[in-house]
Amino acid sequence: MKVKQQTNKTKPDGKKMKVKKTKLKEKAAKKRKLEDLDASSEDEGIHLKESRISDEPVPKKSKWVNKQRVLVLCARGINHRDRHLMKDLKTLMPHHRSEPKMERWKTLSVVNEMCEMKHCNKVVLFEGRRKRDLYMWLANAEKGPSVKFLIENIHTMGEMKLTGNCLRGSRPILSFDQEFTKQPHLALIKELLTQIFGVPNHHPKSQPFVDRVISFTYLDNRIWYRHFQILSEDGGLAEVGPRFVMNPIKIFDGAFSGDPIWENDNYQSPAKHRQMLKKAAKDTYLHKQRQKIDQEVEAPTVTHDFDKYADVFQNGDEEEKAKELLKKEEQEKAAEEERAAIEEQHERMKKKEEMKKLKKLAQSKKSGKVMKNGKKNLKIKKTKVKAKVDVDDSD
């Protein structure tokens, strides 16, 4: 009897469990139906393939469509200021990927392999020369094109200390000058700048706010980079930094290689510019030294014309001093007369020599005429003799 009671008690418990399972199944089926309805409403415009391979991965749905990744790196030999500039640009680009320093002996084509490893589309490479000059490469990885710039007038965020506190990771507004639409090489540079500095929409590391502006203006054959924060809706701006100038040098067909499409004729290397400045400084030094020598040579021996007879009435002995002055005057007069006589003799001698030269020229001309007449007479005689000989032969 006890066993029967126990079995009777367990029967209602099993029924309850079955009821619960059926309810759960119904709820799961309703959820699946709702999900299918939502998916069908979202995928109304999407056409599925007729056949799909089992190994093919299922396409993921994401709002982040423009997957631009920028590789930012530098070569060994850059300055501390250039390094700070690179860090500032990294903070402004949440879609960047960093890489340690590249060795100098490596060729630039290695950067394309680095991009493949990091799954990057664009490259920003900084090169330093002589711890002074900074060059920047902007390139589209593997396919190209690539542009080489000389960076001038660098001012980092730490150096400027300007007011402004824009949100880190926010998307910027890129403003370009009208010149970027007029010239073809600037249009190509504009496209590269928009793809590199423009933060993609719905990027995982970006913020859904727009509170800063990056302006690119073309002036004096250079591109001026400025970064501002938007303070108010009226258009109030505050410069945040960094600030630098890009001087374009060349545009290549490929990524860090290929044929040059465009070249800047007005570009002058900074080393040559420094050499020209040194030469100009050297010329100024030589000019100053010449001026000093000319002043010493042309300086007057007598600075002031004093009165000859001022010392006569000093310290008594007026008669003796007067006699000395008279003797000096007589000596000076005699010397002047001698000089005048010598100059007259020289002039006479010159005139005589000139007359002799003229006579010689006249005689030589006469003798030349006589010689010419003699030669003419000889030629006439020779022709007459030849004519007679020909007549005799004919006879």
DRENZALUM-939081 format. One line per field, with one value per residue (C-alpha): y negated, x, z negated; residue in three letters; residue number from 1. Coordinates in pm, 1 decimal. Layout:
REM residues N
c2	c(Y  ...)
c1	c(X  ...)
c3	c(Z  ...)
rest	c(ala  ...)
nr	c(NUM  ...)
This chain:
REM residues 395
c2	c(0.0  -236.6  -186.2  -265.7  -586.7  -695.1  -629.3  -825.8  -1118.8  -1124.2  -1123.8  -1482.6  -1610.8  -1469.3  -1633.9  -1972.4  -1936.7  -1852.8  -2159.9  -2385.4  -2246.3  -2305.1  -2665.9  -2731.8  -2587.3  -2811.6  -3120.9  -3030.0  -2979.9  -3323.2  -3486.9  -3320.0  -3443.1  -3800.7  -3785.8  -3652.5  -3936.7  -4196.4  -4042.5  -4032.6  -4401.9  -4497.6  -4279.0  -4380.3  -4536.8  -4256.3  -3974.1  -3646.4  -3419.1  -3115.3  -2888.0  -2924.3  -2718.7  -2568.7  -2699.1  -3053.4  -3286.3  -3451.4  -3826.5  -4042.3  -4342.9  -4660.2  -5034.0  -5086.1  -5063.5  -5291.3  -5083.4  -5312.2  -5222.7  -5451.3  -5322.9  -5599.9  -5533.9  -5703.3  -5617.8  -5647.9  -5989.2  -6224.7  -6510.6  -6525.8  -6793.9  -6577.2  -6288.1  -6506.5  -6613.4  -6247.7  -6177.9  -6476.0  -6346.9  -6001.7  -6150.2  -6328.6  -6008.2  -5732.4  -5510.1  -5494.4  -5199.0  -5249.3  -5071.8  -5095.9  -5287.3  -5168.2  -5123.3  -5358.1  -5087.0  -4936.7  -5038.6  -5215.8  -4922.4  -4738.9  -4971.8  -4797.3  -4467.5  -4635.7  -4759.0  -4404.2  -4282.4  -4556.3  -4545.9  -4917.2  -5103.7  -5431.1  -5523.7  -5830.8  -5797.3  -6052.6  -6070.2  -6279.9  -6410.4  -6557.7  -6596.5  -6914.6  -6842.0  -6643.9  -6474.5  -6323.2  -6057.4  -6015.9  -5704.1  -5463.0  -5122.2  -4879.4  -5056.0  -5417.9  -5707.9  -5854.3  -6215.1  -6341.5  -6664.2  -6877.9  -6981.7  -7337.1  -7568.9  -7293.6  -7391.2  -7107.0  -7117.5  -7145.9  -7438.7  -7644.0  -7631.8  -7769.4  -7764.5  -7481.1  -7139.4  -6939.2  -6587.4  -6314.1  -6082.0  -6313.6  -6339.6  -6656.2  -6881.2  -6907.0  -7245.5  -7297.8  -7608.0  -7676.9  -7617.0  -7242.4  -7226.2  -7432.6  -7239.5  -6862.1  -6771.6  -6952.6  -6758.7  -6432.9  -6558.6  -6663.3  -6311.0  -6160.2  -6408.2  -6341.5  -5965.1  -5990.1  -6267.4  -6207.0  -5977.5  -5709.5  -5720.5  -5480.4  -5390.7  -5188.3  -5426.7  -5749.9  -5963.7  -6064.2  -6437.4  -6703.3  -6975.7  -7050.7  -7170.0  -7087.8  -7347.4  -7306.0  -7630.9  -7664.7  -7970.6  -8042.7  -7696.5  -7532.2  -7368.6  -7521.9  -7286.7  -7436.6  -7268.2  -7453.0  -7374.5  -7479.7  -7690.8  -7790.8  -7742.2  -8100.7  -7998.9  -8082.6  -7898.3  -7852.6  -7713.1  -7398.4  -7278.2  -7128.8  -7368.9  -7302.9  -7372.2  -7105.7  -7183.3  -6925.8  -6786.7  -6496.4  -6273.9  -5912.1  -5666.6  -5376.4  -5339.0  -5469.4  -5379.0  -5420.4  -5702.9  -6065.0  -6209.9  -6566.5  -6757.3  -7096.0  -7328.4  -7589.5  -7342.9  -7407.3  -7162.7  -7300.2  -7205.9  -7415.0  -7701.8  -7699.4  -7691.9  -8001.9  -8183.1  -8100.8  -8233.4  -8555.1  -8597.0  -8541.8  -8807.0  -9060.1  -8998.0  -9048.9  -9365.8  -9507.4  -9429.5  -9601.8  -9908.0  -9925.8  -9900.6  -10168.7  -10402.4  -10356.0  -10415.4  -10714.3  -10879.4  -11242.5  -11306.6  -11669.1  -11687.6  -12062.3  -12361.3  -12560.7  -12912.7  -12913.2  -13228.5  -13128.5  -13020.7  -13339.7  -13537.9  -13258.0  -13232.5  -13551.0  -13516.2  -13659.3  -13769.8  -13427.9  -13249.7  -13496.4  -13431.0  -13052.5  -13088.2  -13300.5  -13036.4  -12760.5  -12962.5  -13020.7  -12649.4  -12550.3  -12795.9  -12660.9  -12302.1  -12394.1  -12560.4  -12253.1  -12028.6  -12250.3  -12245.8  -11865.2  -11827.7  -12055.6  -11843.7  -11527.4  -11676.2  -11781.2  -11435.3  -11275.2  -11505.7  -11423.9  -11049.0  -11082.5  -11272.1  -11002.5  -10730.6  -10916.5  -10954.6  -10583.5  -10495.0  -10720.1  -10568.0  -10215.3  -10291.3  -10430.9  -10129.6  -9897.6  -10068.6  -10037.8  -9669.5  -9610.9  -9790.6  -9583.8  -9259.1  -9363.0  -9439.6  -9099.5  -8921.1  -9106.9  -9013.1  -8645.2  -8631.9  -8788.5  -8533.9  -8242.3  -8374.4  -8390.5  -8033.7  -7907.0  -8080.9  -7925.4  -7578.7  -7616.6  -7714.1)
c1	c(0.0  283.9  439.1  109.1  79.5  427.6  350.0  31.5  220.7  483.3  228.5  103.2  467.1  547.2  236.3  345.4  688.6  534.6  308.4  605.0  804.1  519.3  480.9  851.5  841.2  549.6  733.3  1047.9  843.1  679.8  1021.9  1153.1  852.8  906.7  1278.7  1199.2  954.1  1213.5  1478.0  1240.4  1152.6  1523.5  1629.4  1353.8  1606.0  1864.3  1854.8  1992.8  2203.9  2045.6  2318.2  2563.1  2870.2  2862.7  3215.4  3130.3  3109.3  2778.6  2784.5  2779.9  2552.5  2729.7  2686.3  3064.0  3087.2  3383.6  3661.4  3958.1  4260.5  4565.6  4911.8  5114.7  5487.2  5825.7  6180.3  6476.1  6642.0  6350.3  6366.9  6186.6  5951.0  5867.8  5790.4  5550.1  5379.1  5328.8  5173.9  4938.4  4817.2  4760.9  4536.4  4330.2  4284.0  4104.6  4113.8  4495.7  4721.5  5074.1  5397.0  5746.6  6025.5  6144.2  6514.9  6683.5  6847.1  6509.4  6345.6  6010.5  5843.9  5854.9  5576.9  5330.6  5402.8  5347.6  5008.3  4911.5  5010.5  4806.4  4514.1  4556.8  4448.4  4641.4  4989.9  5141.0  5520.5  5757.1  6120.9  6392.4  6713.3  7009.5  6798.6  6657.2  6437.1  6112.2  5950.1  5600.7  5461.6  5086.4  5004.8  4732.1  4876.1  4973.3  4786.3  4898.6  4927.4  5171.1  5270.0  5590.2  5583.3  5840.5  5703.2  5786.9  5698.5  5599.0  5409.5  5280.6  4991.8  5229.9  5420.4  5116.8  4930.2  4614.3  4268.6  4043.8  3936.1  3771.9  3641.9  3894.5  3784.4  3518.9  3468.9  3615.5  3482.6  3740.0  3743.2  3943.7  4036.5  3886.1  4226.8  4189.1  3915.3  4101.5  4428.9  4440.2  4731.2  4559.8  4237.7  4434.0  4595.9  4252.2  4115.0  4409.5  4372.2  3997.7  4051.8  4335.5  4224.3  3848.6  3722.9  3484.9  3121.6  3023.5  3386.6  3414.2  3670.4  3505.5  3248.4  2914.9  2991.1  3128.0  3308.5  3624.6  3739.6  4057.5  4130.0  4363.0  4445.0  4667.8  4895.0  5246.0  5266.6  5215.9  4931.7  4869.1  4725.7  4519.3  4304.8  4017.1  3753.7  3391.4  3287.9  2934.8  2678.5  2738.6  3076.1  3306.6  3638.5  3943.2  4270.6  4378.1  4679.0  4893.8  5001.6  5235.3  5291.3  5315.9  5532.2  5448.9  5753.4  5638.8  5340.9  5416.1  5198.1  5245.6  5280.7  5633.2  5736.6  5640.1  5671.3  5641.2  5306.7  5372.9  5678.3  5705.0  5927.5  5944.8  6074.3  6417.3  6573.7  6639.2  7008.3  7049.5  6857.9  7095.3  7392.3  7260.2  7218.9  7578.4  7704.9  7508.4  7655.6  8004.9  7950.3  7837.2  8158.3  8375.6  8184.3  8246.9  8619.1  8643.8  8470.7  8721.5  9018.4  8870.8  8821.2  9182.2  9316.7  9097.5  9130.7  9263.0  9613.0  9535.2  9211.2  9216.6  9366.8  9553.0  9685.1  10052.8  10131.3  9957.0  10283.5  10474.4  10361.7  10413.0  10707.9  10881.0  11148.7  10913.6  11183.7  11353.9  11022.7  10932.8  11267.4  11211.1  10865.4  11004.6  11271.8  11005.5  10793.4  11089.4  11177.5  10817.4  10805.9  11131.8  11006.5  10681.6  10875.3  11095.5  10789.4  10624.8  10940.5  10963.3  10595.3  10647.3  10944.0  10738.2  10457.1  10705.0  10858.1  10514.6  10424.0  10751.4  10693.6  10339.4  10465.2  10727.3  10460.4  10238.5  10528.1  10609.7  10246.3  10237.1  10558.8  10435.2  10109.2  10301.1  10532.4  10227.0  10067.4  10389.6  10414.7  10054.3  10112.3  10425.0  10237.9  9962.6  10216.4  10383.3  10047.9  9970.9  10311.1  10263.5  9924.9  10071.0  10356.1  10112.8  9900.3  10203.6  10307.6  9960.1  9962.6  10300.9  10178.1  9874.2  10090.2)
c3	c(0.0  -79.4  264.7  432.3  236.4  344.9  712.7  688.2  543.5  826.6  1108.7  1057.6  1038.6  1386.0  1531.4  1395.7  1555.0  1892.0  1871.6  1795.3  2089.0  2330.8  2210.6  2254.1  2605.9  2696.8  2567.6  2763.7  3080.0  3036.2  2989.8  3304.4  3502.4  3378.5  3464.9  3811.6  3864.5  3759.0  3982.6  4276.7  4224.8  4207.2  4501.6  4742.1  4984.1  4945.1  5201.8  5075.1  5291.4  5455.5  5324.3  5037.2  4950.6  4601.9  4522.0  4627.8  4322.4  4245.7  4326.9  4014.7  3994.7  3876.2  3918.0  3950.0  4330.0  4414.8  4258.1  4315.6  4102.0  4108.1  4018.9  3848.7  3806.6  3832.0  3935.4  3702.5  3689.6  3622.5  3373.6  3034.8  3170.7  3471.2  3237.0  3036.2  3360.5  3455.2  3112.4  3150.2  3486.8  3336.2  3066.3  3333.7  3538.6  3344.0  3655.0  3657.1  3586.3  3457.1  3539.9  3384.4  3554.4  3892.2  3958.5  4204.1  4410.7  4499.3  4823.4  4821.6  4996.3  4659.1  4540.5  4772.7  4597.7  4260.5  4383.5  4479.3  4133.2  3963.4  4213.9  4295.6  4609.5  4567.9  4442.4  4274.5  4260.9  4102.4  4214.4  4050.4  4207.6  4017.9  3700.6  3859.9  4159.0  4145.1  4446.9  4443.9  4680.5  4736.7  4936.7  5031.6  4939.7  5218.8  5502.2  5464.5  5522.8  5269.1  5192.5  5032.7  4824.8  4647.4  4305.1  4196.1  3904.4  3660.3  3342.7  3122.8  2874.7  2579.8  2732.9  2832.1  2496.3  2657.8  2501.1  2611.5  2495.6  2774.9  2714.6  2781.1  3059.9  3201.5  3575.9  3737.6  4012.7  4293.3  4467.4  4788.1  4982.5  5326.7  5487.8  5421.8  5687.0  5950.8  5985.2  6058.6  5828.8  5540.1  5606.4  5567.7  5244.4  5115.9  5167.5  4977.4  4689.6  4656.2  4643.4  4389.7  4150.0  4180.7  3900.6  4039.1  3927.4  3643.3  3574.5  3250.5  3096.1  3216.6  3035.2  3194.3  3168.7  3403.5  3209.1  3407.9  3752.7  3947.4  4214.3  4515.0  4698.0  5005.5  5001.1  5130.6  5299.1  4957.9  4762.2  4417.5  4153.3  3867.4  3599.7  3425.0  3163.3  3223.4  2923.3  3023.7  3298.8  3416.8  3556.4  3265.3  3296.5  3076.7  3210.0  3031.0  3229.6  3369.2  3641.2  3934.9  4306.8  4578.3  4881.2  5156.5  5339.5  5562.4  5635.9  5732.8  5921.4  5677.6  5300.9  5221.6  5577.5  5939.8  6188.8  6068.0  6181.5  6062.4  5938.5  5767.0  5972.8  5695.3  5435.0  5284.3  5039.8  4687.8  4709.1  5025.0  4863.9  4564.9  4804.7  4984.8  4652.0  4554.5  4888.0  4841.1  4491.8  4631.3  4899.5  4637.9  4438.2  4747.2  4835.4  4488.5  4508.9  4849.1  4710.6  4424.0  4663.9  4892.7  4597.2  4485.9  4837.2  4918.6  4578.3  4613.1  4483.6  4384.2  4192.5  4119.8  4307.5  4042.4  4088.2  4192.1  3997.8  3669.6  3500.1  3582.6  3280.2  3022.8  2781.7  2913.2  3189.9  3445.3  3688.4  3703.9  3763.4  4035.2  4207.0  4187.7  4341.2  4625.0  4696.9  4702.3  4943.6  5175.5  5168.0  5246.5  5537.8  5679.2  5649.5  5826.5  6108.6  6151.4  6163.8  6423.6  6639.8  6617.6  6714.2  7017.4  7130.8  7099.8  7305.8  7579.2  7588.7  7619.5  7908.8  8085.7  8044.3  8179.4  8483.7  8551.0  8534.1  8779.6  9025.7  9004.6  9073.6  9379.0  9516.8  9461.2  9645.5  9943.7  9960.2  9945.2  10242.9  10445.4  10364.6  10470.3  10804.6  10867.3  10803.2  11043.0  11317.8  11268.9  11302.9  11627.2  11771.4  11680.4  11850.9  12168.4  12177.1  12138.2  12426.5  12656.9  12569.5  12649.0  12987.9  13077.4  12984.4  13202.1  13501.3)
rest	c(met  lys  val  lys  gln  gln  thr  asn  lys  thr  lys  pro  asp  gly  lys  lys  met  lys  val  lys  lys  thr  lys  leu  lys  glu  lys  ala  ala  lys  lys  arg  lys  leu  glu  asp  leu  asp  ala  ser  ser  glu  asp  glu  gly  ile  his  leu  lys  glu  ser  arg  ile  ser  asp  glu  pro  val  pro  lys  lys  ser  lys  trp  val  asn  lys  gln  arg  val  leu  val  leu  cys  ala  arg  gly  ile  asn  his  arg  asp  arg  his  leu  met  lys  asp  leu  lys  thr  leu  met  pro  his  his  arg  ser  glu  pro  lys  met  glu  arg  trp  lys  thr  leu  ser  val  val  asn  glu  met  cys  glu  met  lys  his  cys  asn  lys  val  val  leu  phe  glu  gly  arg  arg  lys  arg  asp  leu  tyr  met  trp  leu  ala  asn  ala  glu  lys  gly  pro  ser  val  lys  phe  leu  ile  glu  asn  ile  his  thr  met  gly  glu  met  lys  leu  thr  gly  asn  cys  leu  arg  gly  ser  arg  pro  ile  leu  ser  phe  asp  gln  glu  phe  thr  lys  gln  pro  his  leu  ala  leu  ile  lys  glu  leu  leu  thr  gln  ile  phe  gly  val  pro  asn  his  his  pro  lys  ser  gln  pro  phe  val  asp  arg  val  ile  ser  phe  thr  tyr  leu  asp  asn  arg  ile  trp  tyr  arg  his  phe  gln  ile  leu  ser  glu  asp  gly  gly  leu  ala  glu  val  gly  pro  arg  phe  val  met  asn  pro  ile  lys  ile  phe  asp  gly  ala  phe  ser  gly  asp  pro  ile  trp  glu  asn  asp  asn  tyr  gln  ser  pro  ala  lys  his  arg  gln  met  leu  lys  lys  ala  ala  lys  asp  thr  tyr  leu  his  lys  gln  arg  gln  lys  ile  asp  gln  glu  val  glu  ala  pro  thr  val  thr  his  asp  phe  asp  lys  tyr  ala  asp  val  phe  gln  asn  gly  asp  glu  glu  glu  lys  ala  lys  glu  leu  leu  lys  lys  glu  glu  gln  glu  lys  ala  ala  glu  glu  glu  arg  ala  ala  ile  glu  glu  gln  his  glu  arg  met  lys  lys  lys  glu  glu  met  lys  lys  leu  lys  lys  leu  ala  gln  ser  lys  lys  ser  gly  lys  val  met  lys  asn  gly  lys  lys  asn  leu  lys  ile  lys  lys  thr  lys  val  lys  ala  lys  val  asp  val  asp  asp  ser  asp)
nr	c(1  2  3  4  5  6  7  8  9  10  11  12  13  14  15  16  17  18  19  20  21  22  23  24  25  26  27  28  29  30  31  32  33  34  35  36  37  38  39  40  41  42  43  44  45  46  47  48  49  50  51  52  53  54  55  56  57  58  59  60  61  62  63  64  65  66  67  68  69  70  71  72  73  74  75  76  77  78  79  80  81  82  83  84  85  86  87  88  89  90  91  92  93  94  95  96  97  98  99  100  101  102  103  104  105  106  107  108  109  110  111  112  113  114  115  116  117  118  119  120  121  122  123  124  125  126  127  128  129  130  131  132  133  134  135  136  137  138  139  140  141  142  143  144  145  146  147  148  149  150  151  152  153  154  155  156  157  158  159  160  161  162  163  164  165  166  167  168  169  170  171  172  173  174  175  176  177  178  179  180  181  182  183  184  185  186  187  188  189  190  191  192  193  194  195  196  197  198  199  200  201  202  203  204  205  206  207  208  209  210  211  212  213  214  215  216  217  218  219  220  221  222  223  224  225  226  227  228  229  230  231  232  233  234  235  236  237  238  239  240  241  242  243  244  245  246  247  248  249  250  251  252  253  254  255  256  257  258  259  260  261  262  263  264  265  266  267  268  269  270  271  272  273  274  275  276  277  278  279  280  281  282  283  284  285  286  287  288  289  290  291  292  293  294  295  296  297  298  299  300  301  302  303  304  305  306  307  308  309  310  311  312  313  314  315  316  317  318  319  320  321  322  323  324  325  326  327  328  329  330  331  332  333  334  335  336  337  338  339  340  341  342  343  344  345  346  347  348  349  350  351  352  353  354  355  356  357  358  359  360  361  362  363  364  365  366  367  368  369  370  371  372  373  374  375  376  377  378  379  380  381  382  383  384  385  386  387  388  389  390  391  392  393  394  395)
